[in-house]
């Protein structure tokens, strides 16, 4: 999900009002998304020729305005990652192995199973959800992690690794979960036609380009003005642009899909159900795994939120680029942020409650900091 500002300071570390730690833009993100949906639906009814107008301005089969919106919402997120801090966390084998297994084996498999269980008769929505499951969280997780008093450096490193890994692995996993695995299981996918190569190209464009731009921005920005200026002055200025890009994309998508949405609201509800189940299973399972391998609370919370969150920006971009702006796959990606934000805010409260359970017994010195 899109983080609109640099990660906030942890919420007083004991502040019970978790939502107060969010910026105004982030706090009301579900409201902005709903408003963007409503605006899109209104535009779709008021401008019947909007679909044709967008199709006239395209490059490589995707609307240029949509492409710009997608790139704009990805860039600020990737400009925030501290790419030089990878070695501060990669030495923690328990955290790294747990995160890699959860993000790149368990997460996609769980979403694949839920998509087929809940949407066996809706192949477009099902495919969209599987794509969401392949797009691992690289942005909003920083917000949830800070609010839950997680390990900020660990979260930043996992975000960086997920960003790089997605460029390499997304296309292969897409081919496996959308074509190979259904065939092995005898599932009917005759109504699904797409090019795996097109998925790879879209990932390279919509993640590779902003990833490179974000890396170069931080590299040269810090060299020119220093890290303090970059993180306290520059990042807060570009942060809101990501939200604007997301909302712009949602407006256009709902303008083009207004007829489908208004005539089949039950489909939107059916997309939401597997998403709710996914967040609960991934977060709860990751938190339990963190406890099981004896990670301290901050890294357990980080593991849980990085496993549960998804990169809806990339999922939307891939769905649009591969299946089209009016596809059911794109709609599945757009419904995601509406569900993720309130659910993960609620899980922040659960995490803070569990944090107190961590500290009921005398704490041993942390092997990572030397302090309790």
C-alpha positions in Angstrom: 0.0 0.0 0.0 0.9 3.6 -0.5 2.6 5.5 2.4 1.9 9.2 2.0 4.7 10.5 4.2 7.9 9.2 5.7 7.4 6.7 8.4 6.0 8.5 11.5 7.7 8.3 14.8 6.5 5.3 16.8 3.2 6.3 18.5 4.7 7.4 21.8 5.6 3.8 22.3 2.7 3.5 24.7 0.1 5.8 23.1 -3.2 3.9 23.1 -4.5 6.0 20.2 -2.9 4.2 17.4 -4.7 5.9 14.6 -3.5 9.3 15.9 0.0 8.3 14.8 -1.0 8.4 11.2 -0.9 11.5 9.1 -4.2 13.1 8.1 -3.9 11.6 4.6 -3.1 8.1 5.8 -5.7 8.2 8.7 -8.5 8.8 6.3 -7.2 6.7 3.4 -10.3 4.5 3.3 -12.4 7.6 3.0 -10.3 9.0 0.1 -10.5 5.6 -1.6 -14.3 5.5 -1.2 -14.6 9.1 -2.5 -12.4 8.2 -5.5 -14.6 5.2 -6.3 -17.7 7.4 -6.1 -16.2 10.1 -8.3 -15.1 7.5 -10.8 -18.6 6.0 -10.9 -20.0 9.4 -11.4 -17.6 10.2 -14.2 -18.4 6.9 -15.9 -22.0 7.8 -16.1 -21.5 11.5 -17.0 -18.9 10.7 -19.7 -20.0 7.7 -21.8 -17.0 8.1 -24.2 -14.3 8.0 -21.5 -13.2 4.5 -22.4 -12.6 5.5 -26.1 -10.8 8.7 -25.1 -8.3 6.8 -22.9 -7.8 4.1 -25.5 -6.6 6.7 -28.0 -3.7 7.7 -25.8 -1.9 4.4 -25.1 1.6 2.9 -25.4 2.2 -0.8 -25.5 -1.5 -1.6 -25.0 -1.9 0.5 -21.8 -3.4 3.9 -21.3 -0.7 6.6 -20.9 -2.6 8.5 -18.2 -3.1 5.3 -16.2 0.6 4.4 -16.7 1.7 7.8 -15.4 -0.6 7.4 -12.4 0.8 4.0 -11.6 4.5 5.1 -11.9 3.8 8.3 -9.8 2.3 6.3 -6.9 5.3 3.8 -6.9 8.2 6.2 -7.0 7.9 8.0 -3.6 7.6 4.7 -1.9 10.8 3.3 -3.3 12.6 6.6 -2.7 12.2 6.0 1.0 14.0 2.7 1.2 17.4 2.8 2.9 19.3 0.6 0.4 22.6 0.9 2.3 21.2 -0.8 5.4 20.8 -4.3 4.1 23.6 -5.8 6.1 22.1 -4.6 9.4 19.4 -7.2 9.3 20.5 -9.9 6.8 22.7 -11.4 9.5 19.6 -12.4 11.5 18.9 -15.8 9.9 15.7 -16.5 11.8 14.1 -13.3 10.6 15.4 -13.6 7.1 14.4 -17.2 6.5 11.1 -16.7 8.1 10.3 -13.6 6.0 11.4 -15.2 2.7 9.3 -18.3 3.4 6.3 -16.3 4.4 6.5 -13.8 1.6 7.5 -15.9 -1.3 6.2 -19.4 -0.5 3.4 -19.2 2.0 1.8 -15.9 1.0 1.3 -16.6 -2.7 0.1 -20.2 -1.9 -2.5 -19.0 0.6 -3.9 -16.4 -1.7 -4.0 -19.0 -4.6 -6.0 -21.3 -2.3 -8.4 -18.6 -1.1 -9.0 -17.3 -4.6 -10.0 -20.7 -5.8 -12.1 -21.5 -2.7 -14.0 -18.2 -2.7 -14.1 -17.4 -6.5 -14.1 -20.7 -8.4 -16.7 -19.3 -10.8 -15.2 -15.9 -11.3 -11.9 -16.4 -13.1 -11.1 -12.7 -13.7 -11.4 -11.7 -10.1 -9.7 -14.9 -9.0 -6.7 -14.2 -11.2 -6.6 -10.6 -9.9 -6.4 -11.9 -6.3 -3.6 -14.3 -7.2 -1.7 -11.4 -8.7 -2.2 -9.5 -5.5 -0.8 -12.4 -3.5 2.3 -12.3 -5.6 2.9 -8.6 -5.0 4.6 -8.4 -1.6 4.2 -5.3 0.5 6.9 -2.7 0.0 5.3 0.5 1.3 2.5 1.0 3.8 4.1 -1.8 6.0 6.5 0.9 7.3 3.5 2.8 8.8 1.9 -0.3 10.4 5.3 -1.5 11.7 6.0 1.8 13.4 2.6 2.1 14.9 3.0 -1.4 16.3 6.4 -0.6 17.8 8.2 -3.0 15.4 11.8 -2.9 14.4 12.1 0.0 11.9 15.5 -1.0 10.4 14.3 -4.6 9.9 11.2 -3.4 8.2 13.2 -1.1 5.9 15.6 -3.9 4.9 12.7 -6.4 4.3 11.0 -3.7 2.1 14.2 -3.3 0.1 14.7 -7.0 -0.4 11.1 -7.5 -1.4 11.4 -4.7 -3.9 14.4 -6.3 -5.6 13.1 -9.8 -5.3 9.8 -8.9 -7.0 11.6 -7.7 -10.1 13.3 -11.1 -10.4 10.6 -13.5 -9.2 7.2 -12.0 -10.0 7.1 -13.2 -13.6 8.2 -16.8 -12.7 5.7 -17.0 -9.8 2.9 -15.6 -12.0 3.6 -18.3 -14.6 3.6 -21.0 -11.9 0.5 -20.0 -10.0 -1.6 -19.0 -13.0 -0.6 -21.7 -15.5 1.5 -24.5 -14.1 -0.1 -25.3 -10.7 -3.7 -25.2 -11.9 -2.8 -27.7 -14.5 -1.1 -30.0 -11.9 -4.2 -29.8 -9.7 -6.6 -30.4 -12.6 -8.3 -27.0 -12.3 -10.1 -25.5 -15.3 -8.3 -22.5 -16.6 -9.5 -22.7 -20.2 -11.3 -19.3 -19.8 -8.0 -17.6 -18.9 -5.7 -16.4 -21.6 -2.7 -14.2 -21.1 1.0 -13.8 -21.8 3.5 -14.5 -19.0 6.0 -12.5 -20.9 3.7 -9.5 -20.7 3.6 -9.9 -16.9 7.4 -9.8 -16.8 7.5 -6.7 -18.9 4.9 -4.9 -16.8 6.8 -5.7 -13.6 10.1 -4.4 -15.1 8.3 -1.2 -16.2 6.1 -0.5 -13.2 8.5 -1.7 -10.5 11.9 -1.7 -12.1 11.7 1.9 -13.4 10.5 3.5 -10.1 12.9 1.2 -8.1 15.9 2.5 -10.1 14.6 6.1 -9.8 14.1 5.7 -6.1 17.5 4.3 -5.6 19.2 7.0 -7.7 17.2 9.8 -6.0 18.3 8.7 -2.5 21.9 8.1 -3.6 22.3 11.6 -5.2 20.0 13.4 -2.8 22.0 12.2 0.2 25.3 13.0 -1.4 24.1 16.5 -2.3 22.3 17.6 0.8 22.8 14.8 3.4 20.5 12.2 4.9 18.8 14.4 7.5 17.6 16.8 4.7 16.6 14.0 2.5 14.4 12.2 5.1 13.1 15.3 7.0 12.6 17.7 4.1 12.5 15.9 0.7 10.6 12.7 1.5 7.6 14.5 3.2 7.3 16.7 0.2 7.1 13.8 -2.4 5.2 11.4 -0.1 1.6 12.7 -0.7 2.2 12.4 -4.5 2.0 8.6 -4.1 -1.6 8.8 -2.7 -2.6 11.2 -5.5 -1.4 8.7 -8.0 -3.3 5.9 -6.4 -6.5 7.9 -6.1 -6.2 9.1 -9.7 -5.9 5.5 -10.9 -8.9 4.4 -8.8 -11.0 7.2 -10.3 -10.2 6.1 -13.8 -10.7 2.4 -13.1 -14.1 3.0 -11.5 -15.1 5.3 -14.2 -14.4 2.6 -16.7 -15.9 -0.2 -14.6 -18.9 1.6 -13.3 -21.5 -0.5 -15.1 -20.0 -3.8 -13.8 -19.7 -2.5 -10.2 -23.2 -1.0 -10.0 -24.9 -4.0 -11.6 -22.9 -6.6 -9.7 -22.1 -5.3 -6.2 -22.1 -8.8 -4.8 -19.0 -9.5 -6.9 -17.1 -6.7 -5.0 -18.2 -8.3 -1.7 -17.0 -11.6 -2.9 -13.6 -10.1 -3.7 -13.4 -8.7 -0.2 -14.0 -12.0 1.6 -10.8 -13.8 0.6 -8.8 -10.7 1.2 -10.1 -10.5 4.8 -9.3 -14.2 5.3 -5.8 -13.7 3.8 -4.9 -10.8 6.1 -6.0 -12.7 9.2 -4.2 -15.9 8.2 -1.0 -14.3 7.1 -0.7 -11.9 10.1 -1.7 -14.5 12.7 0.5 -17.2 11.2 3.5 -14.9 10.9 3.2 -13.6 14.5 3.0 -17.2 15.8 6.0 -18.1 13.8 8.0 -15.2 15.2 7.2 -16.3 18.7 8.0 -19.9 17.8 11.5 -19.1 16.5 12.0 -16.8 19.6 12.3 -13.5 17.8 11.9 -10.5 20.2 8.6 -8.6 19.9 9.8 -5.8 17.6 11.0 -8.2 15.0 8.0 -10.5 15.4 5.7 -7.5 14.7 7.8 -6.6 11.7 7.6 -10.2 10.4 3.8 -10.2 10.8 3.1 -7.0 9.0 5.5 -7.5 6.2 3.9 -11.0 5.6 0.3 -9.7 5.7 0.6 -6.6 3.6 0.6 -6.5 -0.2 1.9 -4.2 -2.9 -1.5 -3.2 -4.5 0.2 -0.6 -6.6 2.2 -3.3 -8.5 -0.8 -5.6 -8.6 -3.0 -2.9 -10.2 -0.2 -2.1 -12.7 0.3 -5.7 -13.7 -3.4 -6.4 -14.0 -4.0 -3.3 -16.1 -1.0 -3.8 -18.3 -1.7 -7.5 -18.9 -5.5 -7.8 -18.9 -6.7 -4.2 -19.6 -8.0 -1.2 -17.6 -11.6 -2.5 -17.6 -10.7 -6.0 -16.6 -12.0 -7.9 -13.5 -8.3 -8.5 -12.6 -7.8 -4.7 -12.3 -10.9 -4.4 -10.1 -9.6 -7.0 -7.7 -6.5 -5.0 -7.2 -8.4 -1.8 -6.7 -10.7 -3.3 -4.0 -7.6 -4.4 -2.1 -6.6 -1.1 -0.5 -10.1 -0.5 0.7 -9.9 -3.7 2.7 -6.3 -3.6 3.8 -6.2 -0.3 5.5 -8.9 -0.8 8.2 -7.9 -4.4 8.7 -4.2 -3.7 9.3 -5.1 -0.7 11.5 -7.1 -3.1 13.6 -4.2 -5.6 13.7 -1.9 -2.8 15.0 -4.1 -2.7 18.1 -4.0 -6.5 18.4 -0.2 -6.4 18.0 0.2 -3.8 20.8 -2.0 -5.9 23.1 0.2 -8.9 22.4 3.2 -6.8 23.1 2.1 -6.5 26.7 2.0 -10.3 26.8 5.6 -10.4 25.7 6.6 -8.3 28.7 4.6 -10.0 31.4 7.6 -12.2 32.2 11.1 -10.7 33.0 12.8 -10.0 29.7 16.2 -11.3 28.7 18.7 -9.0 27.0 18.0 -8.8 23.3 20.7 -10.5 21.1 20.3 -7.7 18.7 20.6 -4.6 20.9 22.0 -5.9 24.2 19.0 -4.3 25.9 15.6 -5.7 27.1 
